[in-house]
Amino acid sequence: QVQLVESGGGLVQAGGSLRLSCAASGRISASSMGWFRRAPGKDREFVCAVRWIGGSTDCADSVRGRFTISRDNAKNTVYLQMNSLNPEDTASYYCAADRRLSAVTSRAPGDYDTWGQGTQVTVSS
């Protein structure tokens, strides 16, 4: 069974940067990978997604221009580069795999069926 393992979270000051990684153990037959986040008391929120083939990406308006998602097919790893972080970005960040046969990325958590355990990102003001 494929497992997703996130890393790279931590504590950073406002304006700082972090890079999250999501490594898939084993061959993952997914069309896309996504990053989601959940802040305390809030619903899970879509952040960014990337297609394995072609590399097309999609990011939420709240992070567009600050966050960049990328993938390394050879390493079965997806990255989330987060710049200009602010306290509102504080959350647990999860990567997930969309194994549907789809030509486009999805923002719906229900379209992702494999999830990592999450990594905490805390941004201090």
C-alpha positions in Angstrom: 0.0 0.0 0.0 1.3 3.4 -1.0 2.1 5.8 1.9 2.6 9.5 1.8 5.0 11.1 4.2 5.1 14.9 4.7 8.1 16.7 6.1 9.4 20.2 6.3 7.0 21.9 8.6 8.0 24.0 11.6 7.9 27.4 13.2 8.7 30.5 11.1 8.3 34.2 11.6 5.9 36.1 9.4 7.5 36.9 6.1 9.6 33.8 6.2 9.6 30.7 4.0 9.3 26.9 4.3 9.4 24.1 1.8 7.2 21.1 2.5 7.9 17.7 0.9 5.7 14.8 0.3 7.3 11.5 -0.5 5.4 8.6 -1.8 6.6 5.2 -0.8 6.2 2.8 -3.6 4.7 3.3 -7.0 1.8 5.6 -6.9 -0.6 5.5 -9.8 -2.1 8.9 -9.2 -3.0 11.5 -11.8 -2.5 14.4 -9.4 -1.2 15.3 -6.0 -2.6 18.0 -3.8 -1.8 19.9 -0.7 -4.5 20.8 1.8 -4.4 22.4 5.2 -6.5 22.6 8.3 -6.3 25.3 10.8 -7.7 24.9 14.4 -11.5 25.3 14.3 -11.6 25.5 10.5 -12.5 23.1 7.7 -9.9 21.5 5.6 -8.8 23.9 2.8 -7.4 23.2 -0.6 -4.0 24.8 -1.1 -2.4 23.6 -4.4 -2.4 20.6 -6.7 -0.1 19.4 -9.5 -0.5 16.8 -12.2 2.2 14.1 -12.4 2.1 14.2 -16.2 2.7 17.6 -17.7 3.1 19.3 -14.3 0.1 21.7 -14.6 -0.7 23.3 -11.3 -3.6 25.0 -9.5 -3.5 27.0 -6.3 -6.1 28.6 -4.1 -6.4 32.4 -4.4 -5.3 32.8 -0.8 -1.8 31.4 -1.6 -1.4 32.2 -5.3 1.8 34.2 -5.8 3.2 33.1 -2.5 3.1 29.3 -2.7 4.4 27.1 -5.5 3.8 23.4 -6.0 6.1 21.2 -7.9 6.9 17.5 -8.4 9.9 15.3 -9.0 8.6 12.2 -10.8 11.9 10.3 -10.5 11.7 10.7 -6.7 7.9 10.3 -6.3 8.0 13.5 -4.4 5.9 16.6 -4.4 7.0 19.9 -2.9 5.2 23.0 -1.6 7.4 26.1 -1.5 5.8 28.6 0.8 7.0 32.2 0.8 5.8 35.4 2.5 4.2 33.3 5.2 1.7 35.0 7.5 0.0 33.9 10.7 -3.1 33.0 8.7 -1.1 30.2 7.0 -0.7 28.4 10.4 -2.2 25.0 10.0 -1.5 21.3 9.6 -0.6 20.6 6.0 -1.5 17.4 4.3 -0.6 15.9 1.0 -2.9 13.6 -0.9 -3.1 11.6 -4.0 -5.9 11.7 -6.6 -6.0 8.4 -8.3 -8.9 9.1 -10.5 -8.5 9.0 -14.3 -8.8 12.7 -14.7 -7.2 15.2 -17.1 -7.4 18.0 -14.6 -6.5 18.6 -11.0 -9.2 18.8 -8.4 -9.8 21.0 -5.4 -12.2 18.6 -3.8 -10.8 16.6 -0.8 -13.2 13.8 -1.7 -11.4 13.2 -5.0 -8.2 12.3 -3.1 -8.1 8.8 -1.6 -4.6 8.6 -0.1 -3.5 11.0 2.6 -0.4 11.7 4.5 -0.2 12.1 8.3 0.3 15.9 8.0 3.0 18.3 9.1 2.5 21.4 11.3 3.3 24.9 10.0 3.2 27.7 12.6 3.8 31.3 11.6 4.5 33.7 14.3 3.7 37.4 14.0 
